[in-house]
Amino acid sequence: MSKIVQAISAVWAHNVDGPMEFWVHKPTGRCGIHIRTLALMCGVAKSTIENAIKYKGDLAENYNTELHNILKDRDIFLTDLAENSPIKKGKKVKIILSDVCADLIKYYAEKGYQKAMKSALAFMKFGLERYIYAKVGMIRPQESIAIQEIDYLIATETVQVNAIKTGEVVFLTHPKTGDSGIALEGLACLCGGASVQRIQKLAESFDTAPYLLDTEKQIVIKANVCEQVLQHVATTKPRRKKAEEWLQILNPMVASIQQRTQYHIKSQADDSPLIAQLEQLKEKNAYLQARLAALDHDHDLWMQWHRLLGQILLLLLYHLPERPWDVQTEVNVSKHLQLLDLLVIRRRQSNPDILLPDGLDLSAPYTLLTYKFPHESLTNWTIEELIAYYVNYRKQLRYEHPDKKLLPATDFKLYAISTHFPHKLAESLGENWHSTEVPGVYWLLYGILKIQVIVTREIQLAPHNMLWNLFSNQVANILYALQHYATQQTDMRQMVQELLKFYAQEGLTAFT
């Protein structure tokens, strides 16, 4: 191995897996992804990422964009301490910093890009940095050593002392207090091979009690004293270049040692913001899972209609403030495969001013919906199936309840959504079928259960009725929904376009 390759491998860790390439700067732990890999993970062309980065400073002169806000005033590229890019085969390579990568992947995932959603899910659990570390093989188990009945956290590194000599440096952290230090012999290595005796005398001159540990087998210098020693050796003749380099690498000293020994500090501050952030990540995860499931499925005709209705409802609710509801499609409610079309779960109380589509009340903790698309009829059997799903799901929740209690019936609302008016069903129910003052909204009594019925083609044209108007199978209603609903979100536009293509395949001539 040449000296150049040795120097690179001592500073940089990287891995190439087909078109995927990941890099880590070993001394600082900063990491990133090759711009080509980032483009693949986002599901866009490499030139798209290049242009976004190239013109990040100019975007604000013309208009304020989401992408501009993500990239403005940020370091973009991964470099060493001298601001040099990593080198591969004699050429510099452009590696995008992990935090920038994470934000760009999130941006494209929210825009509905399937590959970006898959990438986001791949690293969401542990974070992108640990994902990259794993890719280059730098994730290692936490190590410890028992000294004076305390299991100190340790990390051992082989470093270049000078042009011809290497040495071993041991970093230690107290597992309870977080107090950190460097073993005396290792500190001498970081000082460019200065004698151990000189380094020990310097440490004792800076602090009357310079030792984190002082035993027959191990002498460990406190982190703050190590910093003073490195500073002195780097600036006092004969100056040692290595000491200056390590002073920069280990800045800040305590945090750098703690990071190397994998010590994790438990915050003493109010952790409610972190809990809230975790909840947001869970919601984002659930949203991406639902969107990705929709894109991956290749269902037959009736499942396609259910999926589209569920996805557009999901997007409508997801973009509301505070995101009070979850939407799930094709939910299995039995040991045997019995799929409920749609399930909406209320996460928290919603804003009473939110205007939902006519007839849709999501105030109950659980809302179960069955849907009949244009070629299907809403029948007695459909209602009986919905009731069976309700009974099974209520039982299922009982087993999940800590006290095995059956949730009250008031926690559930049942909906039957149909494109056409169900004449036979209404006639068979007689007095148990009821109209309301709202066109297209009905309700029925089936035993003791009250079930809301929505007939989409009868619903009034209104911006808040966009969901029902889109699924009315009426050209005029669909066009109205497209003209009066601001589909600014890319993910919503994509789902609506998919619905229009589906209408065209089904023979609705306005969309062929």
N, C-alpha and C positions, 0 to 999 in steps of 0.2 A: 504494500500500500504506500503510495507517495505521501510526502509530507503535507502536500496541499489537501489530499483526501483525508488524511488523519486530522488535520486542523478543522476541516469542515465537519467531519463526523463527531468531533469533540464539542462542537458548538451547536450543530443542527441535527435533529432527528427527523427523518421523513420516510414515508411509505408510498409506493405507487402500486395501485391495485387496478389494472386495466386502465381506464381513462380517469380514475380517481386518484388524487394526489393530496397528501396531508403533510404539514410541516410543523415542527416545534422547535423554538429556540431554547436549548437546554438551560443555559445560565439563568434566564429570567422566567422560563415557563410559559412565555407568550406563544401563541400558536395560531395557525391559519390554514386556509384551503386555497389551492391553486385556482386561479380565476376560471379556468376551463371546467374544473370540478364543480365550482360554485354554480356556474351556468347550468350544468347537468342537474344539480340538486334543486335548482329553482325551476327547471323546465323551460328555460329560455335560451336564446342564442347567446354565444359568448360575446358577440358584438353588442348585445343589449346591455350586459353588465359593463363592458368597456366604455360604452357611450355614457351610461349613467355616472360612472366615476369620472370620466374625462370632462363632462360638462357640469359637474356638481356645483361648481362655483358660479357658473353662468346662468343656471336655471332661475335664480331669484330675480335676475334682471328682467325676465319676461313674465314669469308667473310662479306662484308658490305651489309646489307639488308635494305629495306625500314622499316621493323619492328624494326630493331635495331636502326635506326636513330630516330624513333618515341620515343623509350623507354629509350635511353641512357641518363645518367646523370640527371634523373628525379626522384622526389618523386612519388611513385606509390600508396601508401595506405593512406587512410584517418585516421588520428589519432587526439587525443586531444593535448593540449599543452605539456603534459608530454610524448607524443609519444606513448600513449596507444590506442590500437584499441577499437572500441565499443564492448560492451558485450551483448550477447543475450542468454537467458536461461543459464547463468553462463559460457558461452564459448565466446572467442574472435571470431569476424567475420571479414573476409577480405573484406574491401570496397575499390574499386578503385576510386581514385580521379576523379572528373568530367572532368578536362581538359585532362587527359589521356584517359578517356572513349570516349570523343568527337573525339580525334584523331584516336583511334582504330576503332570506328564506321565509320568514314570518310574513313579510309584505306580499310576496307572491302566493303564499299559501292562502292568505285572506282574500286574494284576488281570484281564487278558485283553481290555481295551477296544481294539477294532480301530483306531479313529481315533487313540488315544493311541500305539499301536504304530507307526502310519505317521508320526506327528509325531516320535516318538523317533528313528526311522530317518532322518528328513529332516535333523535337525541333529546326529546323533550323531558324524558324521565331523569336523566343525569346531567344534562347541560351539554352544550356543544364542545366546550373545552375537554371534558372527560371523554367525549366521543372521539375527538381527534387524538387525544393521548392513547386511547385504546387502539386506534388505527395504526399508530406508529410504534405500538408495543411498549409504551412508557407507564402504563398503569401497573403498579406493583402493590402487593399487600402491605399493610401497615406493619412495621417492625418495632420491636422493643427489646430492651436489655435490662435485667434486674440488677440494680445497684443500690445497696443499703435498703433492701426490701421495697424499693420503688421500681416499677417497670417503666423506665424512661423510654420515650419514643426516640428512635434513632434513624438516621439516614446516612449512608456511606457513599462517597463519591470518589472516583479516581480522577485526579486533576493533573494538568501539565505544570510541573514546578518550574522548569526551564526548558531550553531547547532539547535536552537529552534525558531529562529525568521526570518521572511521574511520581505522584505520592497519593496517599489515601487520607481523606478528610472525613471525620465523623462529626455529624451535627446531632445535638440532643435537645429534647424538650421535656420538661416535667409534665406528666399527663394531667395533673390537677390544676396547677397554677399557671402553666404556660411559660414559665421561666425557661429561657433558651441559652444555649452556648455552643462552643466549638472545642473539640478536644485539642489539647496543647500542641501535639505533633502535627495535627492537621492545620492549625492556625499558622504554624511555621511554614508549611507548604504553601499556603495562600499568600504568605509574605515573600514568595519567590525563593524559598529554600534557606531563609535565615535560620540561624541556629536556635534550637529549642531553648537553650539557656538565655539567649538574648531576649527572645519573645516572652519568656516567663518573667524576667526582670522588668521588662517594659510594662507588663500587665500589673505587676505589684507596685510599680511607680505611679500608675494611674489610679489605683484603688487599693485601699488597705485590705479589702476582702474581695479579691478579683475572681474567686472560684465559685462556679456553680456546683462543682464536685471536686473533692481533693482526697482521693484514695490511693492505695498502693498501686492499683491497676489502672486507674483512670484519673487524669486531671483535666477538668473542663473549665474553660474561661467563659465568664458571663458575656452575653451578647453585646452589651453596651461597652464593655472593656475591649472586646474583640474589635469593635468599630474604632476605638481610640488607637489601638495598636496598629491596625491597618492604615489609618490616617497618618500616624507618625512615620511608619516605614515608607509610605508612598511619598511623603513630602520632605523627609530629612535625609541628608546625604549619609551613606550612599543610597539614593532612592531606588526603590524596587518597582518596576513597571507592573509586575503581577499583582502587587498589593493594591495599586491604583485600580486595576481592572476589577479585582474582586470587591473592592470598596463600592464600585458602581453596581456590580452584579447583585451584591447582597444589600442593596439599599431599597427599603428600610431593613435594617439588620434583623430585628426580632421577627417581623412578619415573614421574611425570607426563610429563616431557619424553621419557623413553624410550618410554613408551606412544604418545605422539604421533608419534614418529619411527619407530615399529614396530621398535624394537631388542628383540631377544629374548635374554635371558641364559641361557647354558648352565649348568645347575647343576653345581657342583663336588662336591656331596654324593653319597652313595650313591643311585643312581637305581633300585635294585631295587624300591622301593615304587611308583615310577611305572610301571615295566615290569609289575608285578603288576596295577596299576590298568588299564593298557592291555589286558592279557590279559582282565581281567574285562569290560571294555567290548566286546572282541571276542566273548566268550562271550555277553554280553547281546545283541549285534547278531545273532549266529547264532540265538539263541533266538527273538528277535522276528521274524527273517526266516522261520524255520520255522513259527511260530505264524501269522504273517500269510499265508504261502503256503497254509496249511491253510484259513484263513477265506475266502481269495479264490477257491480252486478250486471248480469246479462239475463234479466228475468223474462218470462213470457209476457204476453199482452197485458193481462190484468195486473201483474206485479209492476209493470212499467208505469201504468196510470197511478197506482198507489204510491210508488216511489216519487213520481213527479209532484203529486199533491203534497206529500210529506216534505219533500225538499224545499218547495217554495214556501210552505208554511214555516218550516224551520228557519229559512232565511229572513222571512218577515219578522219573526219573533226574535231572532238572533240580533238583528240590527236595532232593536228597541233599547232604550236606556235600561241599564241594570240587568238585562237579560233574565227576566223572571221565570222563563219556561224552557224546558227541554222537550224536543220532539224526537220520537223514535218510530221507525217504520218496521212493519213485519215482525212484531214482537211475539215470541213464543210464550204462551200462557199456560202450557200444560206439559206433562212428562212426554206425551206424544206430541208430534209437531202440529200445533194449532196456532196459526199466525193471525194476530190482531193487526188490522191495517195500519192504524196510527195510535200512538199513545203520547199524550202531552203531560209532563210532570211539572208541577209548579215548584220552583226552587225557593221562592220568597214572595212576599206580598208585592203586587204590581201597582204601578201608578194608576189610580182610578180614572185619570184623564186619557189613558191610552184608548184610542178608538179602534176596536177590533172589527172584523167583518160582521155583517148583520147576522144575528142569531148565535154567534160564537161567544160563549161565556167560559172563560178559563179560570174562574175564581176557585174552583175545587182543586184539591191537591192532585187529583188524577182525573184526566179526561180521556175517555176511550172513544175512538171514532172508527166507523166502518164506512167504506166508500164504494159506490157503484158508478163506474165510468159509462160513457155514452152507449155502449153495446150491452149493458147489464140492466137488470130491473131490481128495484128494492122490493123485497117480498117478505112474507111472514117468516120464511126460513132464514132470511138475512137477519131479521130482528132476533130470532131465537138464537142464532149463532152469536150475535153481539152480546146477548144476555149470558150465554155460556162462557164467553171470553171474560166478561165482567166477574162472574162467579169464580172462575178458575184463578183469575189474577188477584182477586180479593183474598182467596185462600192462600195463594202464593205469598202475598205480603204478610199474612198472618204468621206463616212459618218463619219469616224473616224478622218479625217483631220480637223484641227482647222478652216480653211477657206472653208471647204466643197469642196475643189478643187479635180478634177480628176488628179491622177498622170499621168505623161507622159508615153506613150507606151514604151519608151526606158528604163523605170525602170523595165521592165519585160522580161524574157526569157522563152520560152516554149520548153519542151523536150518531145519526145515520145521514150520510150525505149522498145525494143522488143527482144525476144530471137531469133526469126526467121526473115528472110528477108520478108517484106510484098509485095509479088509479085502483088497481085490484087490492092493494094493501089497505088503502083508505076505506074502500067499500067493505072489506071484511071486518074492519075494526068498528065501523058504525060510529056510535057515540064516543068511543075511545080515541077517535081521530079529531084533532082540534086545529083550527087555523089561528093565526095571530094577526095583529095589525100590521105586521111587517111582511111585505110581499116575499114569498119564497121561504118563509120560516113557519114551521108547523111543530106540533108535538103530539105524542101519542102515549096512551097508557097501555102497558102490557103487564097484566097482573097488577102488582103494586109499583112497578117501575115506570118512571116518566122518562121518555126518550125524546130528545130534540131531533127534528128532521129539517134538513136544509135541501131545497131544490135549487140547484145553482143557476139554471136557465131562467128562473123567475126572479132572481135577486135584482134589486134596483142597480142601475148604473151609478157608481159613485167611486171616488178614488179609494176610500177605505174598503170597498168591496172588491178590490183588484183580484184577490185570491179566487172568489166565487166567479167573477166575470171571466177570468182566464179559463176556468174549467166548466164553462156554460155550454160549450160546443156550438155557440152562436157567433158567427163572424163579427157582427156589429158589436157584441159585448166584448169580444176579445180585442178588437181594434180600439174600443174605448179604453179598456184597461191599459193597453200599450201606450196610448196617447196621454192618459191622465195620471199615470203612476210614474214617478221619477225613478227609473231603474238605474241609479247611479252606481250601485255596487256591481263590480264585474261578476261576482259569483251569481247574483240574481239574474243578470243579463244572460249568462250562460244557460241557466236552468230554463228561462223563458224561451230562449232560442231552441233548446232541446224539445220543449213542449210544442212549439210551432212546427218543428220538423215532424214530430209525432202526429200532429193533426194532419199535416200534409200527406203522410203515409196512410192515414186513415181515410183520406179522400175529402177533407175539408178544402174545397177548391181555392179559397182565398190565399192559402198558404202553400200551394204547390208550385 
